[in-house]
C-alpha cells in the first residue's frame, strides 16, 4: 500500500461511516509500508470531518510523547466550527464536572417545566373529570 492508498481508503471508510451516522472512529492500522505514515490516515479522516482518534498503542509511528504535538497540529488545521473542537477538555475531571453541572441543570429545567405545565384541578371536579 502506498501513502495515497492509505489516504483514499481512509477517506472512503470515513465517508461510509459518516453516511451511516457515525461521528467518531479509530483505526487499527499499525503498519505503514512504502513510506506511508499515520499522517496519510489522519488527513483522509480530516477531509471527511469525522472525529478520528489515533490510539498511540496501535500506532508505533506516533510515540506517546508526540501525542500532544499531533493534537496541536490537528487543531491548527481544523476549521473553527469543527465538531471535533467540542470534544476538547483540559482533563477527565473537568469533563466529569461539566457533565455533572449540565445534568443538574437539565434536571432543574425538567422539574420547572413539569410544575409550570400541570394546571391545578378545577374546584368541584375530580382528576378524572367525573362529577
ABEGO torsion letter per residue (X at the ends): XBAAAAAAAAAAAAAAAAAAGBABBBBABABBBGGBBAAAAAAAAAAAGBBBBBBAAABAABBAAAAAAAAAAAAAABBAABAAAAABBABAAAAAAAAAAAAAAAAAAAAAAAAAABBBBBBGBBAAGBX
